Structures are given as structure tokens and as C-alpha cells.
Amino acid sequence: MNENALPSTRPSEEVIDAVLTASRVLVAVAARSLAETGKDVTITQYRTLVVLASRGPQSLASLAELISVTPATATRMCDRLVKKGLIARREQETDRRQLRVELTKRGSLIVDAVTEHRRREIERIVGEIPSAERPVLVQALRRFGAAAGELPEQDWTAGWDL
């Protein structure tokens, strides 16, 4: 079969540009929502809190992988978050050499506050999109999140032991 006859699986420039634009909007919303809390937390630190909120306690190695940083970077970031009282380190009962980090109540409150602010701002933005077009947006964004390995909002577990 001729290679030129095969449909391209690469996304078009139009799709990439649209996602980049949406990404800039969402990063701006996230930054404003984080600033609203008045806490000294970077976006990467906030992402760490979100991962712990959505996936529960993690080893430093798995946390580093989930937030796409080196284990050394994850360790330094966790040191800062521990000092801020937003996460805690816990030894494993079965192997005290293995540490896990988990969200504290204070860290959970920040995630909740930022999420609520983001929800309000996203609601305002989505309100500008005609309601007939929203189901297509939902489907596309769900597929985008799944392709990135992100957990859907409704699948977050709120019952981690804090």
C-alpha cells in the first residue's frame, strides 16, 4: 500500500494551536486561582498537592514520576511543602526505610480553595460557549485528559486519611 494513501495520525496544526491557546487560558486561570489563596505555593508545588489529593499517599519515586520531575527535585519540593505544613512524610509500617508523602489537612484546604476558584472562573468562561456546543467540548476534553493519564474530576477520592 502507498504510504501517502494512509491517513495521518498526527494532529493538525489547527488542533495543536487550539490546545495551546486553551492551555494558556487554563494556566492563567490556575495561576489566578492559586494567587487568590494568598499562599506561597508555586504551580508545580500545587500540582504535587493535586496529585496527592487525587491519588493518595505516594512514595517519592512515584510522585516524581507522576509530576514528571527527577526524584531529587521531588525530594527538594517535598521538603519545602513539609515546611509549609502542606504535606507530611510517613514511614511505611512494613519498611521504615520507605517513606510516603501525603497531603495534610492544610494542604487539602488549599487544593479545595483553588479548585473552587478555578471552577467558578471556568464556569464563567464556559458560559460564553453556546450550550449546544458544550457536549462536543466535554467529549473532547475528556479524551484529552484520558490521553494524558489524568483522573476525571469525579473519580478523585476525597477519603484519604488526613
DAPECOR-V79641 format. One record per residue. N is the residue number from 1. RES is the residue in one small letter. SS is DSSP state (H for helix, E for strand, C for the rest). PHI is phi as a letter, one per 20 degrees, with the letter a starting at -180 (* if undefined). Layout:
# DAPECOR-V79641
n: (N	N)
res: (RES	RES)
ss: (SS	SS)
phi: (PHI	PHI)
This chain:
# DAPECOR-V79641
n: (1	2	3	4	5	6	7	8	9	10	11	12	13	14	15	16	17	18	19	20	21	22	23	24	25	26	27	28	29	30	31	32	33	34	35	36	37	38	39	40	41	42	43	44	45	46	47	48	49	50	51	52	53	54	55	56	57	58	59	60	61	62	63	64	65	66	67	68	69	70	71	72	73	74	75	76	77	78	79	80	81	82	83	84	85	86	87	88	89	90	91	92	93	94	95	96	97	98	99	100	101	102	103	104	105	106	107	108	109	110	111	112	113	114	115	116	117	118	119	120	121	122	123	124	125	126	127	128	129	130	131	132	133	134	135	136	137	138	139	140	141	142	143	144	145	146	147	148	149	150	151	152	153	154	155	156	157	158	159	160	161	162)
res: (m	n	e	n	a	l	p	s	t	r	p	s	e	e	v	i	d	a	v	l	t	a	s	r	v	l	v	a	v	a	a	r	s	l	a	e	t	g	k	d	v	t	i	t	q	y	r	t	l	v	v	l	a	s	r	g	p	q	s	l	a	s	l	a	e	l	i	s	v	t	p	a	t	a	t	r	m	c	d	r	l	v	k	k	g	l	i	a	r	r	e	q	e	t	d	r	r	q	l	r	v	e	l	t	k	r	g	s	l	i	v	d	a	v	t	e	h	r	r	r	e	i	e	r	i	v	g	e	i	p	s	a	e	r	p	v	l	v	q	a	l	r	r	f	g	a	a	a	g	e	l	p	e	q	d	w	t	a	g	w	d	l)
ss: (C	C	H	H	H	C	C	C	C	C	C	C	H	H	H	H	H	H	H	H	H	H	H	H	H	H	H	H	H	H	H	H	H	H	H	H	H	C	C	C	C	C	H	H	H	H	H	H	H	H	H	H	H	H	H	C	C	E	E	H	H	H	H	H	H	H	C	C	C	C	H	H	H	H	H	H	H	H	H	H	H	H	H	C	C	C	E	E	E	E	E	C	C	C	C	C	C	C	E	E	E	E	E	C	H	H	H	H	H	H	H	H	H	H	H	H	H	H	H	H	H	H	H	H	H	H	C	C	C	C	H	H	H	H	H	H	H	H	H	H	H	H	H	H	H	H	H	C	C	C	C	C	H	H	H	C	C	C	C	C	C	C)
phi: (*	f	g	f	e	f	f	f	e	f	f	f	g	f	f	f	f	f	f	f	f	f	f	f	f	f	f	f	f	f	f	f	f	f	f	g	f	m	e	e	c	f	f	f	f	f	g	f	f	f	f	f	f	e	d	n	g	c	f	f	f	f	f	g	f	f	d	l	c	f	g	f	f	f	f	f	f	f	g	f	f	f	f	e	m	e	c	c	e	c	f	f	f	e	b	f	f	e	d	c	d	b	f	e	g	f	f	f	f	f	g	f	f	f	f	f	f	f	g	f	f	f	g	f	f	f	f	e	e	g	g	f	e	f	g	f	f	g	f	f	f	f	f	f	f	f	f	e	n	e	f	f	g	f	e	f	e	e	e	f	f	d)
